Amino acid sequence: MPLDAAAAVVGSGYSLGSAHQGAENGPFFLRTLSKAHTWGTEQPGIVQLRNGRVPLERAVDIGDVLFDGMTLADAQEALAQVIAALPAGTVPAVIGGDHTVTLPVVQALWKRRRRPFTVVQFDHHLDLQIWDGAPTRDVPRDPVFNTNVMSHVSDLVGPERLFQVGVAPYATVEADSADGLDGYLHGVGLQLPLLAPELDDLEAFRAALGTGTDVYLTVDIDVLDRSVMSSTGYPAEAGLGTRDLLRLIDWVLRDNRLVGFDLVEFAAPADARDATTLSDAGRAVLVFLHLLNWACRQAAERA
């Protein structure tokens, strides 16, 4: 692949870290529905209407990582090796797959980078291990699964480097653990639940996240409301709208630098062709394309 590629699209389709099947088909559906942006063109090019930019000129698609017969640990190691082999300035743009995909991508980036970065998570769920006693960073982690993957990510990047956006406003824990949850969450980073006023206030949002830093962005597609995204393992009864998500992504990246991203947890049977699944996949493509545009735009501005 070109050494000056702005972004490399990597398909990482597995559901080995989930209790639900279907996430392994995420790359297939997003690749298929991406053709809706290029119908009727022999050599398609995407143009951003607002400013006339051709956002994907330096994006490359290196295909899908194959996980046939692998365990979750083997699959994560295989994905980490692919990310580690990318040129240093190339942003990995990963299509999952269940949410455990995030961990090996962050691990690979963390090992090779000279300075730390913040992980920004758009998700309906915390995906933190808040069970088995009072939540604390000192509680031994269960093996990585899609419900605790962000605890593993937080352990890797360190305290206060996880910024969780759009999560449900309530979490369930054992009663004797409730008093410890607030301190644990503050140690992990910052949570802006669905009803947080910062989600409607640019300056408050920027003040909460900070500016001038490097960020890795993970989008669990169930952050979107069930009415616009039911093709996922745990659809949100109340979630963000598509426009809200795109706007918040802009808020994250307008004064920060994107070092990598993934879109995970789109899930559907491989043979699904119903209108709902295809519409959901089209919306997921729009979110992915928006992030890919940001990666290429940043590269063009640095050139």
Beta strands, then each sheet from edge to edge (+ up, - down):
strand 1: 7-12
strand 2: 59-64
strand 3: 91-96
strand 4: 118-122
strand 5: 162-165
strand 6: 189-192
strand 7: 214-220
strand 8: 257-264
sheet 1: 2+ 1+ 3+ 8+ 7+ 4+ 5+ 6+
end
